[in-house]
Amino acid sequence: MNRLVSFGIAAGLIASTAVWAAPAKDEAEAKKAIETRSQHFKDMGKTMEPIGEMLRRKVPYDPAVVAKNSEHIMELSKKIPSLYETDTRQFSGIKTEALDGIWSNQADFKAKADELNKAATALNESAKGGADQAAFTKAAAAVGKACGNCHDSYRVKKS
């Protein structure tokens, strides 16, 4: 009986990871999914903005702000894969910056989201640990690189 239960659990886990994204049922569902994703990344951009200003040395480095904002980025980055559970590719008339590769290369997409989370976590730990400007610069640059890696692969290039 134990083997049967174990096999059933394993089969369920495999099946649940195989079907990661379902096609949008209609255009309204696709629009809602795209709007939700867009707002999520606008929030992430606003959260990253003060860190970017510090990175460019336009404002003084403030570990408290970095700790607070990087914690928010950590939480936002965890949600990225779930934002793409609705596959919106079949509605080409709706404006989106998401490329098809998100759904055709799900493992890589999830790995890139995880890289962002790890970089944000390292930045957060660095700031909470009282890191100096040099350590902050290195950790913040890693977050930017993680964002860029995903943008390069899965977002429409901006002209």
Secondary structure as UniProt FT lines:
FT   HELIX           2..18
FT   STRAND          22..23
FT   HELIX           27..55
FT   TURN            56..57
FT   HELIX           63..83
FT   STRAND          86..87
FT   TURN            89..90
FT   TURN            92..93
FT   HELIX           101..104
FT   HELIX           106..128
FT   TURN            129..130
FT   HELIX           133..154
//
